Amino acid sequence: MSPFKSSTGLPDNIAGALCYFFPFIGGVVFLALEKRNRFVLFHALQSLLTFGVLMILHVLTGFIPFLGSLMSAILSLCSFAIWLLMIYQALSSKWYKLPWVGDIAESQIRHL
């Protein structure tokens, strides 16, 4: 178990995993509640950006005739895999960065 605590009182690895456990919403909640722990802020922002983009892509695939449902199914499988991977990485106390989104999240928490 991680010895560090977030400002919510939870161990930082648990707080980081909760950012992903409730996709998009967990990121919003922990961005609002967390005051100082950069690990939790990073995972909250990465969750918000990742699942926000995935939600937009799901909506957009709904407008594509014929192949839209296939693309949506593939996107759902990829989203589930990302969800599991990120919960595991946060519980392991790792600063795992997803391509593109992880760099954006990391650059944003440097400004906090």
C-alpha positions as CSV (number, residue, x, y, z in Angstrom):
1,M,0.0,0.0,0.0
2,S,1.2,3.5,-0.8
3,P,2.5,5.5,2.2
4,F,1.3,8.8,0.7
5,K,-2.1,10.2,1.2
6,S,-4.1,12.5,-1.0
7,S,-5.8,15.5,0.5
8,T,-9.0,13.4,0.5
9,G,-7.5,11.1,3.2
10,L,-7.3,8.2,0.8
11,P,-3.9,6.5,-0.1
12,D,-2.8,8.1,-3.3
13,N,-2.9,4.8,-5.3
14,I,-6.6,4.2,-4.3
15,A,-7.5,7.8,-5.1
16,G,-5.7,7.5,-8.5
17,A,-7.6,4.2,-9.3
18,L,-10.9,5.8,-8.3
19,C,-10.3,8.5,-11.0
20,Y,-10.6,5.7,-13.5
21,F,-13.0,3.4,-11.8
22,F,-15.8,6.0,-12.5
23,P,-14.7,7.0,-16.0
24,F,-14.8,10.8,-16.7
25,I,-16.8,11.5,-13.5
26,G,-14.0,10.2,-11.2
27,G,-11.6,12.6,-12.9
28,V,-13.9,15.6,-12.4
29,V,-14.5,14.7,-8.7
30,F,-10.8,14.3,-7.9
31,L,-9.8,17.4,-9.8
32,A,-12.3,19.3,-7.6
33,L,-11.3,17.6,-4.3
34,E,-7.6,17.1,-4.6
35,K,-5.5,20.0,-3.5
36,R,-1.8,18.9,-3.4
37,N,-1.1,15.3,-4.5
38,R,0.4,15.5,-8.0
39,F,0.0,11.7,-8.5
40,V,-3.8,11.9,-8.0
41,L,-4.1,15.1,-10.0
42,F,-2.2,13.5,-12.9
43,H,-4.5,10.5,-12.9
44,A,-7.6,12.6,-12.5
45,L,-6.7,14.8,-15.5
46,Q,-5.6,11.9,-17.6
47,S,-8.9,10.1,-16.8
48,L,-11.0,13.2,-17.7
49,L,-9.2,13.7,-21.0
50,T,-9.1,10.0,-22.0
51,F,-12.7,9.2,-21.3
52,G,-13.9,12.6,-22.5
53,V,-12.3,11.9,-25.9
54,L,-13.6,8.3,-25.9
55,M,-17.2,9.6,-25.2
56,I,-16.9,12.0,-28.1
57,L,-15.7,9.3,-30.4
58,H,-18.6,7.0,-29.4
59,V,-21.0,9.8,-30.3
60,L,-19.3,10.5,-33.6
61,T,-19.4,6.8,-34.6
62,G,-23.1,6.9,-34.2
63,F,-23.3,9.2,-37.2
64,I,-21.4,6.9,-39.5
65,P,-23.7,4.7,-41.6
66,F,-23.1,0.9,-41.9
67,L,-19.6,0.8,-40.3
68,G,-20.5,3.0,-37.3
69,S,-21.8,0.1,-35.2
70,L,-18.7,-2.0,-35.9
71,M,-16.4,0.9,-35.1
72,S,-18.4,1.6,-31.9
73,A,-18.0,-2.0,-30.8
74,I,-14.3,-1.9,-31.4
75,L,-14.1,1.4,-29.6
76,S,-16.0,-0.1,-26.7
77,L,-13.5,-3.0,-26.4
78,C,-10.5,-0.6,-26.6
79,S,-12.2,1.6,-23.9
80,F,-12.6,-1.4,-21.6
81,A,-9.0,-2.4,-22.1
82,I,-7.8,1.1,-21.3
83,W,-10.1,1.3,-18.3
84,L,-8.6,-2.0,-16.8
85,L,-5.0,-1.0,-17.7
86,M,-5.3,2.4,-16.0
87,I,-7.0,1.1,-12.8
88,Y,-4.2,-1.5,-12.5
89,Q,-1.4,1.1,-13.1
90,A,-2.9,3.5,-10.6
91,L,-3.3,0.8,-8.0
92,S,0.4,-0.1,-8.6
93,S,1.3,3.5,-7.9
94,K,2.7,4.0,-11.4
95,W,2.7,7.2,-13.3
96,Y,1.7,5.4,-16.5
97,K,1.2,7.9,-19.3
98,L,-1.1,7.1,-22.2
99,P,0.1,8.4,-25.6
100,W,-0.7,12.1,-26.2
101,V,-3.2,12.4,-23.3
102,G,-0.6,11.5,-20.7
103,D,1.8,14.2,-22.0
104,I,-1.0,16.8,-21.9
105,A,-2.0,15.8,-18.4
106,E,1.6,15.9,-17.2
107,S,2.2,19.3,-18.7
108,Q,-1.0,20.7,-17.1
109,I,-0.2,19.5,-13.6
110,R,3.2,21.2,-13.8
111,H,1.3,24.5,-13.9
112,L,-0.6,23.8,-10.7
